[in-house]
Amino acid sequence: MKYVAAYLLAQLAGKESPSAADVKAVLAGAAAEVDDSKLSAFMAEIEGKDVAELIAEGNKKLASVPSGGAGPAAAGGAAGGDTAAAAAAPEEEEEEEADMDFDLFD
């Protein structure tokens, strides 16, 4: 994936058809390790092909991949609960910072 990203970055920098050396330069700028065999394989696969067309083909293929669906529905609340008891519960009073005898900047 890093070879694809480096190739596309080299294209954005103005190279119409970046070479392996251009891709290596981008990866070196990011302090990434380069496996020459993987880079050579990538360059051989992409040689003579339009990257925009390859991306469009990939998007079509990804559209048919299932995404796993939605998660399970959330459980409902308890039925028939006593809402009056919950509403009558006393609220705790928050302490004010002035009452704590603590200063952040002491």
C-alpha distances in whole Angstrom, upper triangle without the diagonal:
4,5,5,6,9,10,11,12,14,15,17,18,20,19,19,18,16,16,15,17,16,12,14,16,13,12,15,16,14,15,12,13,12,12,14,14,10,10,14,12,10,13,15,13,13,17,19,17,17,14,16,17,14,13,17,17,14,16,19,17,16,20,21,19,22,21,23,26,28,29,33,36,37,40,43,46,49,52,55,55,57,56,59,59,55,56,59,57,58,55,55,56,53,54,55,53,56,58,56,57,54,53,49,50,53
4,5,5,6,8,10,10,12,14,15,16,19,17,18,17,14,15,13,14,13,9,10,12,10,8,11,12,10,12,9,10,9,11,13,14,10,10,13,13,11,13,16,15,14,17,20,19,18,15,17,19,16,15,19,19,17,19,22,21,19,23,25,23,25,24,26,29,31,32,35,38,39,43,46,48,51,54,57,56,59,57,60,60,56,57,60,58,59,56,55,56,53,54,54,52,56,57,55,56,53,51,48,48,51
4,5,5,6,9,10,10,12,14,15,17,15,16,14,11,11,9,12,11,7,9,11,9,8,12,13,12,13,10,11,9,10,11,12,8,7,10,10,7,9,12,12,11,14,17,16,16,13,16,18,15,15,18,19,16,19,22,21,20,23,25,24,26,26,28,31,33,34,38,41,42,46,49,51,54,57,60,60,62,61,64,63,60,61,64,62,62,59,59,59,57,58,57,56,59,61,58,60,56,55,51,52,55
4,5,5,6,9,10,11,12,14,16,14,14,13,11,12,11,14,12,9,11,13,11,11,14,15,14,16,13,14,12,13,14,14,11,9,12,12,8,9,12,11,10,13,15,13,13,10,12,14,11,11,15,15,13,15,18,18,17,20,22,21,24,24,26,29,31,33,36,39,40,44,47,49,53,55,59,58,61,59,62,62,58,59,62,61,61,58,58,59,56,57,57,56,59,61,58,60,56,55,51,52,55
4,5,5,6,9,10,10,12,15,14,15,14,12,14,13,14,12,9,11,12,9,9,13,13,11,14,12,14,13,15,16,17,14,12,15,15,12,13,16,15,13,16,18,16,15,12,13,16,14,12,16,17,15,16,20,19,18,21,24,22,25,24,27,29,31,32,36,38,39,43,46,48,51,54,57,57,59,57,60,60,56,57,60,58,59,56,55,56,53,54,54,52,56,57,55,57,53,52,48,49,52
4,5,5,6,9,10,10,13,12,13,12,9,11,10,11,8,5,8,9,6,6,10,10,10,12,10,12,11,13,14,16,13,11,14,15,11,12,15,15,13,15,17,16,16,13,15,18,16,15,19,20,18,19,23,23,22,25,27,26,29,28,30,33,34,36,39,42,43,46,49,51,55,57,61,60,62,60,63,63,59,60,63,61,62,58,58,58,55,56,56,54,57,59,57,58,54,53,49,49,53
4,5,5,6,9,10,11,9,10,9,6,8,9,10,8,5,9,10,8,9,13,13,13,15,14,15,13,15,14,16,13,10,12,13,10,9,13,12,10,12,14,13,12,10,12,15,13,13,17,18,16,18,21,21,21,24,26,26,29,28,31,33,35,37,41,43,44,48,51,53,57,59,62,62,64,62,65,65,62,62,66,64,64,61,61,61,58,59,59,57,60,62,60,61,58,56,52,53,56
4,5,5,6,9,10,9,10,10,9,11,12,14,11,9,12,13,10,12,15,14,14,17,16,17,16,18,18,19,16,14,16,16,13,12,16,15,12,14,15,13,12,8,10,13,12,11,14,16,15,16,19,20,19,22,25,24,27,26,30,32,33,35,39,41,42,46,49,51,55,57,60,60,62,60,63,63,59,60,63,62,62,59,59,59,56,57,57,55,58,60,58,60,56,55,51,52,55
4,5,5,6,9,9,11,11,9,12,13,13,10,8,11,11,8,10,13,11,12,15,14,17,16,18,19,20,18,15,18,19,15,15,18,18,15,17,18,17,15,12,13,17,16,14,18,20,18,19,23,23,22,25,28,27,30,28,32,33,35,36,40,42,43,47,49,52,55,58,61,60,62,60,63,63,59,60,63,61,61,58,57,57,55,56,55,53,56,58,56,58,54,52,48,49,52
4,5,5,7,6,8,8,6,9,10,10,7,7,10,9,7,10,12,12,13,16,15,17,15,18,17,20,18,14,16,18,15,13,17,17,14,15,16,16,14,12,14,17,17,16,19,21,20,22,25,25,25,27,30,30,32,32,35,37,38,40,44,46,47,51,53,55,59,61,65,64,66,64,67,67,63,63,66,65,65,62,61,61,58,59,58,56,59,62,60,61,57,55,51,52,55
4,5,5,5,6,7,6,10,12,13,9,10,13,13,11,14,16,15,16,19,18,20,19,21,20,21,19,16,18,19,15,14,17,17,13,14,14,14,12,10,11,15,14,14,17,19,19,20,23,24,24,26,28,29,31,31,34,36,38,40,43,45,47,50,53,55,59,61,64,64,66,64,67,67,63,64,67,65,65,62,62,62,59,60,59,58,61,63,61,62,59,57,53,54,57
4,5,7,9,11,10,14,15,16,12,12,15,14,11,14,17,15,16,19,19,21,20,23,23,24,22,19,21,22,18,17,20,20,16,18,18,17,14,12,12,16,16,15,18,20,20,20,23,25,24,26,29,29,32,31,34,35,37,39,42,44,45,49,51,53,57,59,62,62,64,62,64,65,61,61,64,63,63,60,59,59,56,57,56,55,58,60,58,60,56,54,50,51,54
4,6,9,11,10,13,15,14,10,11,14,12,10,14,15,13,15,18,18,21,20,23,22,24,22,19,21,23,19,18,21,21,18,19,19,19,17,15,16,19,19,18,21,24,23,24,27,28,27,29,33,32,35,34,37,39,40,42,46,47,48,52,54,56,60,62,65,64,66,64,67,67,63,63,66,65,65,61,61,61,58,58,57,56,58,61,59,60,56,54,51,51,54
4,6,9,9,12,15,15,11,13,16,14,13,16,18,16,18,21,21,23,22,24,23,25,24,20,21,23,20,18,21,21,18,17,18,17,15,14,15,18,19,19,21,23,23,24,27,28,28,30,33,33,36,35,39,40,42,44,48,49,51,54,57,59,62,65,68,67,69,67,70,70,66,66,69,68,68,65,64,64,61,62,61,59,62,64,63,64,60,58,54,54,58
4,6,5,9,12,12,9,10,14,12,12,15,17,16,18,21,20,22,20,22,20,22,21,17,18,20,17,14,17,18,15,14,14,15,13,13,14,17,18,18,20,22,22,24,26,27,28,30,33,33,36,35,39,41,42,44,48,50,51,55,57,60,63,66,69,68,70,68,71,71,68,68,71,70,70,66,66,66,63,64,63,61,64,67,65,66,62,60,56,56,60
4,6,10,13,14,11,12,16,16,15,18,20,20,21,24,23,24,22,23,22,23,21,18,18,19,16,14,16,16,13,12,12,12,10,10,12,14,15,16,18,20,21,22,24,25,26,28,31,31,34,34,38,40,42,44,48,49,51,55,57,60,63,66,69,68,71,68,71,72,68,69,72,70,71,68,67,67,65,66,65,63,66,69,67,68,64,62,59,59,62
4,7,10,11,9,10,14,14,14,16,19,19,20,22,21,22,19,20,18,19,18,15,15,16,13,10,13,13,10,9,9,10,9,10,12,14,14,15,18,19,20,22,24,25,25,28,30,30,34,34,37,39,41,44,47,49,51,55,57,60,64,66,69,69,71,69,72,72,69,69,73,71,71,68,68,68,66,67,66,64,67,70,68,69,65,63,60,60,63
4,7,8,6,7,10,10,10,13,15,15,17,19,18,18,16,17,16,17,16,12,13,15,12,9,12,13,10,10,11,12,12,11,14,16,16,17,20,21,21,23,25,26,26,29,31,31,34,34,37,39,41,43,47,49,51,54,57,59,63,65,69,68,70,68,71,72,68,68,72,70,70,67,67,67,64,65,64,62,65,68,65,66,63,61,57,58,61
4,5,5,6,9,10,11,13,14,16,17,19,17,17,14,15,13,15,14,10,10,13,11,8,11,13,11,10,12,13,14,14,17,19,18,19,22,23,22,25,27,27,28,31,33,32,35,35,38,41,43,45,49,51,53,56,59,61,65,67,71,70,72,71,74,74,70,71,74,72,72,69,68,69,66,67,66,64,67,69,67,68,64,62,59,59,62
4,5,5,6,9,10,11,12,14,16,16,14,14,11,11,9,11,11,7,7,10,9,7,10,12,11,11,14,15,16,15,19,20,19,20,23,23,23,25,28,27,28,31,32,32,35,35,37,40,42,44,47,50,52,55,58,60,64,66,70,69,71,70,73,73,69,70,73,71,71,68,67,68,65,65,65,63,66,68,66,67,63,61,57,58,61
4,5,5,6,9,10,10,12,14,15,14,14,11,13,11,13,13,10,11,14,13,11,14,16,15,14,17,18,19,18,21,23,22,23,26,27,26,28,31,30,30,34,35,35,38,37,40,43,45,46,50,52,53,57,60,62,65,68,71,70,73,71,74,74,70,71,74,72,72,68,68,68,65,65,65,63,65,67,65,66,62,60,56,57,59
4,5,5,6,9,10,11,13,14,14,14,12,14,13,16,15,11,13,15,13,11,15,16,14,14,16,17,17,16,19,21,20,20,24,25,24,26,29,29,29,32,34,33,36,35,38,41,43,44,48,50,51,55,58,60,63,66,69,68,70,69,72,71,68,68,71,69,69,66,65,65,62,63,62,60,63,65,63,64,60,58,54,54,57
4,5,5,6,9,10,11,12,11,12,9,12,11,13,12,8,11,13,11,9,13,14,13,13,16,16,17,15,18,20,18,18,22,23,21,23,26,26,26,29,31,30,33,32,35,38,39,41,44,47,48,52,54,57,60,63,66,65,67,66,69,68,65,65,68,66,67,63,63,63,60,61,60,58,61,63,61,62,58,56,53,53,56
4,5,5,6,9,10,10,9,9,7,10,9,12,12,8,11,14,12,11,15,17,15,16,19,20,20,18,21,24,21,22,25,26,24,27,30,29,28,32,34,32,35,34,37,39,41,42,46,48,49,53,56,58,61,64,67,66,68,67,70,69,66,66,69,67,67,64,63,63,60,61,60,58,61,63,61,61,58,56,52,52,55
4,5,5,6,9,10,10,11,10,13,13,16,15,12,14,17,16,14,18,20,18,18,21,21,21,19,22,25,23,23,27,28,26,28,31,31,30,33,36,34,37,36,39,41,43,44,47,49,50,54,57,59,62,65,68,67,69,67,70,69,66,66,69,67,67,64,63,63,59,60,59,57,60,62,59,60,56,54,50,51,53
4,5,5,7,9,9,11,10,14,14,17,15,12,15,17,15,15,18,19,17,18,21,21,20,18,20,23,21,20,24,25,24,25,29,28,27,30,33,32,34,33,35,38,39,40,44,46,47,50,53,55,58,61,64,63,65,63,66,66,62,63,66,64,63,60,59,59,56,57,56,54,57,59,57,57,54,52,48,48,51
4,5,5,6,5,7,7,11,12,15,13,11,14,16,14,14,18,19,18,19,22,22,22,19,21,24,22,21,25,26,24,25,29,28,27,30,32,30,33,31,34,36,38,39,42,45,45,49,52,54,57,60,63,62,64,62,65,65,61,62,64,62,62,59,58,58,55,56,55,53,56,58,55,56,53,51,47,47,50
4,5,5,6,7,8,12,13,16,15,13,16,19,17,17,21,22,21,22,25,25,25,22,25,27,25,25,28,29,27,29,32,32,31,34,36,34,36,35,37,40,41,42,45,48,48,52,54,56,59,62,66,64,66,64,67,67,63,64,66,64,64,61,59,59,56,56,56,53,56,58,56,56,53,51,47,47,50
4,5,8,10,12,15,16,20,18,16,19,21,19,19,23,24,22,23,26,26,25,22,25,28,26,25,28,30,28,29,32,32,31,34,36,35,37,35,37,40,41,41,45,47,47,51,53,55,58,61,64,63,65,63,66,65,61,62,64,62,62,59,57,57,54,54,53,51,54,56,53,54,50,48,44,44,47
4,5,9,11,14,16,19,17,16,19,21,19,19,23,23,22,24,27,26,25,22,24,27,25,24,27,28,26,27,31,30,28,31,34,32,34,32,34,36,37,38,41,43,44,47,50,52,55,58,61,59,61,60,62,62,58,59,61,59,59,55,54,54,51,51,51,48,51,53,51,51,48,46,42,42,45
4,7,9,13,15,18,17,16,19,21,19,20,24,24,24,25,28,28,28,25,27,30,27,26,30,31,28,30,33,32,31,34,36,34,35,34,36,38,39,39,43,45,45,49,51,53,56,59,62,61,63,61,64,63,59,60,63,60,60,57,55,55,52,52,52,49,52,54,51,52,48,47,43,43,45
4,6,10,12,15,13,13,16,18,16,17,21,21,21,23,26,25,26,23,25,27,25,24,27,28,25,27,30,29,28,31,33,31,33,31,33,36,37,37,41,43,44,47,50,52,55,58,61,60,62,60,63,62,59,60,62,60,60,57,56,56,53,53,53,51,54,55,53,54,50,48,45,45,48
4,7,10,12,11,11,14,16,15,17,19,20,20,22,26,25,26,23,26,28,25,25,29,29,26,28,31,30,29,32,33,31,33,32,34,37,38,39,42,45,45,48,52,54,56,60,63,62,64,62,65,64,61,62,65,62,62,59,58,59,55,56,56,54,57,58,55,56,53,51,47,48,50
4,6,9,8,7,10,12,12,13,16,17,17,19,22,22,24,21,24,26,23,23,27,27,25,27,30,28,28,31,33,31,33,32,34,37,39,40,43,46,47,50,53,55,58,61,65,64,66,65,68,67,63,65,67,65,65,62,61,61,58,59,59,57,60,62,59,60,56,55,51,51,54
4,6,5,6,9,10,11,12,14,16,17,18,22,22,24,22,25,26,23,23,27,26,24,27,30,28,27,31,32,30,32,32,34,37,39,40,43,46,47,50,54,56,59,62,65,64,67,66,69,68,64,66,69,66,67,64,63,63,61,61,61,59,63,64,61,62,59,57,54,54,57
4,6,5,6,8,10,10,12,14,15,16,20,21,23,21,25,25,23,24,27,27,25,28,30,28,28,32,33,31,34,34,36,39,42,42,46,49,50,53,57,59,62,65,68,67,70,69,72,71,68,69,72,70,70,67,66,67,64,65,65,63,66,67,65,66,62,60,57,57,60
4,5,5,6,9,10,11,12,14,15,19,20,22,21,24,25,22,23,26,25,24,27,29,27,27,31,31,30,33,33,35,38,41,41,45,48,50,53,56,59,61,64,68,67,70,69,72,71,68,69,72,70,71,68,67,68,65,66,66,64,68,69,66,67,64,62,59,60,62
4,5,5,6,9,10,11,12,14,18,18,20,18,21,22,19,20,23,22,20,23,25,23,23,27,28,26,29,29,31,34,37,38,41,44,46,49,52,55,58,61,64,64,66,65,68,68,64,66,69,67,67,65,64,65,62,63,63,61,65,66,64,65,61,60,56,57,60
4,5,5,6,9,10,11,12,16,16,18,16,20,21,18,19,22,22,20,23,25,24,24,28,29,27,30,30,33,36,38,39,43,46,47,51,54,56,59,62,66,65,67,66,69,69,65,67,70,67,68,65,64,65,62,63,63,61,65,66,64,65,61,60,56,57,60
4,5,5,6,9,10,10,14,15,18,17,20,21,18,20,23,22,21,24,26,25,26,29,30,29,32,32,35,38,41,42,45,48,50,53,57,59,62,65,68,68,71,69,73,72,69,70,73,71,72,69,68,69,66,67,67,65,68,70,67,69,65,64,60,61,63
4,6,5,6,9,10,14,14,17,16,19,19,16,18,21,20,19,22,24,22,23,26,27,26,29,30,32,35,38,39,43,46,48,51,54,57,60,63,66,66,69,67,71,70,67,68,71,70,70,68,67,68,65,67,67,65,69,70,67,69,65,64,60,61,64
4,5,5,6,9,12,12,14,12,16,16,13,15,18,17,16,19,21,20,20,24,25,24,27,27,30,33,36,37,41,44,46,49,52,55,58,60,64,64,66,65,68,68,65,66,69,67,68,65,65,65,63,64,64,63,66,67,65,67,63,62,58,59,62
4,5,5,6,10,10,13,12,16,16,14,16,19,18,18,21,23,22,23,26,27,27,30,30,33,36,39,40,44,47,49,52,55,58,61,63,67,67,69,68,71,71,67,69,72,70,71,68,67,68,65,66,66,65,68,70,67,69,65,64,60,61,63
4,6,5,9,10,13,13,17,17,14,17,20,18,18,22,23,22,23,26,27,27,30,31,34,37,40,42,45,48,50,53,56,59,63,65,68,68,71,70,73,73,70,71,74,72,73,70,70,71,68,69,69,68,71,73,70,72,68,67,63,64,67
4,6,9,8,11,11,14,14,11,14,16,15,14,18,19,18,20,23,23,23,27,28,31,33,36,38,42,45,47,50,53,56,59,62,65,65,68,67,70,70,67,68,71,69,70,68,68,68,66,67,68,66,70,71,69,71,67,66,62,63,66
4,6,6,8,8,11,11,9,12,14,14,14,17,18,18,19,22,23,23,27,28,31,34,36,38,42,45,47,50,53,56,59,61,65,65,68,66,69,70,66,67,70,69,70,67,67,67,65,66,66,65,68,70,68,69,66,64,61,62,65
4,6,9,10,13,13,12,15,17,16,17,20,21,21,23,25,27,27,31,31,35,37,40,42,46,48,50,54,57,60,63,65,69,69,71,70,73,73,70,71,74,72,73,70,70,71,68,70,69,68,71,73,71,72,69,67,64,64,67
4,7,9,12,12,11,15,16,16,17,20,21,21,23,25,27,28,31,32,36,38,41,43,47,49,52,55,58,61,64,66,70,70,72,71,74,74,71,72,75,74,75,72,72,72,70,71,71,70,73,75,73,74,71,69,66,66,70
4,6,9,8,8,11,12,12,13,16,17,18,20,22,23,24,28,29,32,34,37,40,43,46,48,52,54,57,61,63,66,66,69,67,71,71,68,68,72,70,71,69,69,69,67,68,68,67,70,72,70,72,69,67,64,64,68
4,6,5,6,9,10,11,13,15,16,17,19,20,22,24,27,28,31,33,36,38,42,44,46,50,53,56,59,61,64,64,67,65,68,69,66,66,70,68,69,66,67,67,65,66,66,65,68,70,68,70,67,65,62,62,66
4,5,5,6,9,10,10,12,14,15,16,18,21,21,25,25,29,31,33,35,39,41,43,47,50,52,56,58,61,61,64,62,65,66,62,63,66,65,66,63,63,64,61,63,62,61,65,66,65,66,63,61,58,59,62
4,5,5,6,9,10,11,13,14,15,17,19,20,24,24,28,29,31,34,38,40,42,46,48,51,54,56,59,59,62,60,63,64,60,61,64,63,64,61,62,62,60,62,61,60,64,66,64,66,63,61,57,59,62
4,5,5,6,9,10,11,12,14,15,18,19,23,24,27,29,31,34,38,40,42,46,48,51,55,56,60,60,63,61,64,65,62,62,66,65,66,63,63,64,62,64,64,63,66,68,66,68,65,64,60,62,65
4,5,5,6,9,10,11,12,14,16,17,21,22,25,27,30,32,36,38,41,44,47,50,53,55,59,59,61,60,63,64,60,61,65,63,64,62,62,63,61,63,63,62,65,67,65,67,64,62,59,60,63
4,5,5,6,9,10,10,12,15,16,19,19,23,25,27,30,33,35,38,41,44,47,50,52,55,56,58,56,60,60,57,58,61,60,61,58,59,59,57,59,59,58,61,63,62,63,60,59,56,57,60
4,5,5,6,9,10,11,13,15,18,19,23,24,26,29,33,35,37,41,43,46,50,51,55,55,58,56,59,60,57,57,61,60,61,59,59,60,58,60,60,59,63,65,63,65,62,61,57,59,62
4,5,5,6,9,10,12,13,17,18,22,23,26,29,33,35,38,41,43,47,50,52,55,56,58,57,60,61,58,59,62,61,63,60,61,62,60,62,62,61,65,66,65,67,64,63,60,61,64
4,5,5,6,9,10,11,15,16,19,21,24,27,30,32,35,38,41,44,47,49,53,53,56,55,58,58,55,56,60,58,60,57,58,59,57,59,59,58,62,63,62,64,61,60,56,58,61
4,5,5,6,9,10,13,14,18,19,21,24,28,30,32,36,38,42,45,47,50,50,53,52,55,56,52,53,57,56,57,55,55,56,54,57,57,56,60,61,60,62,59,58,55,57,60
4,5,5,7,9,13,14,18,19,22,25,28,30,33,37,39,42,45,47,51,51,54,53,56,57,54,55,58,57,59,57,57,59,57,59,60,59,63,64,63,65,62,61,58,60,63
4,5,6,7,11,13,16,18,21,24,27,30,32,36,38,42,45,46,50,51,54,53,56,57,53,55,58,57,59,56,57,59,57,59,60,59,63,64,62,65,62,61,58,60,63
4,5,5,9,10,13,15,18,21,24,26,29,33,35,38,42,43,47,47,50,49,53,53,50,51,55,54,55,53,53,55,53,55,56,55,59,60,59,61,58,57,54,56,59
4,6,8,9,13,14,17,20,23,25,28,31,34,37,40,42,45,46,49,48,51,52,49,50,53,53,54,52,53,54,53,55,56,56,59,61,59,62,59,58,55,57,60
4,6,9,12,13,17,20,23,25,28,31,34,37,40,42,45,46,49,48,52,53,50,51,54,54,55,53,54,56,55,57,58,58,61,63,61,64,61,60,57,60,63
4,6,9,11,15,17,20,23,26,29,32,35,38,40,44,44,48,47,50,51,48,49,53,51,53,51,52,54,52,55,56,55,59,60,58,61,58,58,55,57,60
4,6,8,11,14,17,19,23,26,28,32,35,36,40,41,44,43,47,47,44,46,49,48,50,48,49,51,50,52,54,54,57,58,57,59,57,57,54,56,59
4,6,9,11,15,17,20,23,26,29,32,34,38,38,41,41,44,44,41,43,46,45,47,45,46,48,46,49,50,50,54,54,53,56,53,53,50,52,55
4,7,9,12,15,17,20,24,27,30,32,35,36,39,38,42,42,39,41,44,43,45,43,44,46,45,48,49,49,53,53,52,55,52,52,50,52,55
4,7,9,12,15,18,21,24,27,29,33,33,36,36,39,40,37,38,42,41,43,42,43,45,44,47,48,48,52,53,51,54,52,52,49,52,55
4,7,9,12,15,17,21,24,26,29,30,33,32,36,36,33,35,38,37,39,38,39,41,40,43,45,45,49,49,48,51,49,49,47,50,53
4,7,9,12,15,18,21,23,27,27,30,30,33,34,31,32,36,35,37,35,36,39,38,41,42,43,47,47,46,49,47,47,45,48,51
4,6,9,12,16,18,20,24,24,28,27,31,31,28,30,34,33,35,34,35,38,37,40,42,43,47,47,46,49,47,48,46,49,51
4,6,9,12,15,17,21,21,25,24,28,28,26,27,31,30,33,32,33,36,36,39,41,42,46,45,45,48,46,47,45,49,51
4,6,9,13,15,18,18,22,21,25,25,22,24,27,27,29,28,30,32,32,35,37,39,42,42,41,45,43,44,42,46,48
4,7,9,12,15,15,19,19,22,22,20,22,25,25,28,27,29,32,32,35,37,39,43,42,41,45,44,45,43,47,49
4,7,8,12,12,16,15,19,20,18,20,23,23,26,25,27,30,31,34,37,39,42,41,41,45,44,45,44,47,50
4,6,9,9,12,12,16,16,14,16,19,19,22,22,24,27,28,32,34,36,40,39,39,42,42,43,42,46,48
4,7,6,10,11,15,14,13,16,18,18,22,22,25,28,29,33,36,38,41,40,40,43,43,45,44,48,49
4,6,9,11,14,15,14,16,19,19,23,24,27,30,32,35,38,40,43,42,42,46,46,48,47,51,52
4,7,9,11,12,13,15,17,18,22,23,26,29,31,35,38,40,43,42,42,46,46,48,48,51,53
4,6,9,9,9,12,14,14,18,20,22,26,28,31,34,37,40,38,39,42,42,44,44,48,49
4,6,6,7,9,10,12,15,17,20,24,26,30,32,35,38,36,37,41,41,43,43,47,49
4,5,5,6,9,10,14,15,19,22,24,27,30,33,35,34,35,39,39,41,41,45,46
4,5,5,6,9,12,14,18,21,23,27,29,33,35,33,34,38,39,41,41,45,46
4,5,5,6,10,13,16,19,22,25,28,31,33,31,32,36,37,39,40,43,44
4,5,5,9,11,14,17,19,23,26,29,31,30,30,34,34,37,37,40,42
4,6,8,10,13,16,18,22,24,28,30,29,30,33,34,36,36,40,41
4,6,9,12,15,18,21,24,27,29,28,29,33,34,36,37,40,41
4,6,9,12,15,19,22,25,27,25,26,30,31,33,34,37,38
4,6,9,12,15,18,22,23,22,23,26,28,30,31,34,35
4,6,9,13,15,19,21,19,20,24,25,27,28,31,32
4,6,9,12,16,18,16,17,20,21,24,25,28,29
4,6,9,13,14,13,14,18,19,21,22,26,27
4,6,9,12,11,12,15,16,18,19,22,23
4,7,8,7,8,12,12,15,16,19,20
4,5,6,7,10,11,12,14,17,18
4,5,6,8,8,9,10,13,14
4,6,7,8,9,11,14,14
4,6,8,11,13,16,16
4,5,8,11,14,13
4,7,10,12,11
4,7,9,8
4,5,6
4,6
4
